[in-house]
Amino acid sequence: MEQRTLGNSQLKLSTVGLGTWAMGGDDWAFGWGPQDDAASREAVHEAIDSGINWIDTAPVYGLGRSEEVVGKAIVDRRDELIIATKCGRVWDESRTIGKRLTKESVRRELEASLKRLGIEQIDLYQMHWPEPDEEIEEGWAAIGELIKEGKVRYGGVSNFSLEQLKRVHSIHPVTSLQPPYSMFRRGIENDLLPYCQANQIGVIAYSPMQAGLLTGTFTKERAAALAESDWRKRSPYFKEPQLSVNLETIERLRPIGDRNGLTMGQLALAWLLRDPVMTAAIVGARKPGQITETFKASGVSLSAADLQEIELVLKDRETRAPELEGTQLRPQAK
């Protein structure tokens, strides 16, 4: 599988990484519905066997459950993997999720993550959200200290604006940014991608499949049948008026994939990786068979004509279903 160097680090990431949000199950505010831990572990093993060399997780996914599942799955394979996790989302005994980036909290989260994952060092430690905004400098300085102490190799941020990214980058070099990015959500192209390219900051896209929509397997019936515990039930992307426009757009894109021998999901991923400023993309999987289909897009090059046609289709979608970047379209667990 193709690998790219992550920003200013010595980490070489496969262009597809395994996302583990859904492995957190449904017993928390932003779950994906019921999940079987054995299937999760099998999906981890399958990803590694496929050539994927990094896993992205977070304490808040399932309130510790995702990290524990990953930890059990990698017991004998730690040396094969780059492990990325996060900090900044905490919860209390009532399982209510809060936002905290104080130095003490970041350190507590780090120690808890190491224990759940069963490892001694985090390869990439990321601030999950820039909240509370007034604490991001303190939290980032704490990550810098953890790097000096050897408990963390590199630090990154997720969901940051350009202004917030500049604030922390001046304290300690940022190795990576993890933003939402897909054919249906392209806001980072305007300012964040150019800044990252100019400052040697790697970019790891999350939700490249727009939470499953761009796999090409969704229908109106499937969207309506989502479990009540599945956060997508409340997402504008999966409800009208956007749902119909999104599904129509996918059907217009599908022939481009067909003539390149690509599934819709593979086309979406190949499109995202078209620009070398993109280090990699996180692709979620919750059972065997899912990741092995998508990762085949790694290393695929689309022609200039294909990219131009895709651009026309996506621009048409934007006029029919404007992407409200100022509106929270993704639950803040991610």
Order of alpha helices (4+ residues) and beta strands (2+ residues): beta-beta-beta-alpha-beta-alpha-beta-beta-beta-alpha-beta-alpha-beta-alpha-beta-alpha-beta-alpha-alpha-alpha-beta-alpha-alpha
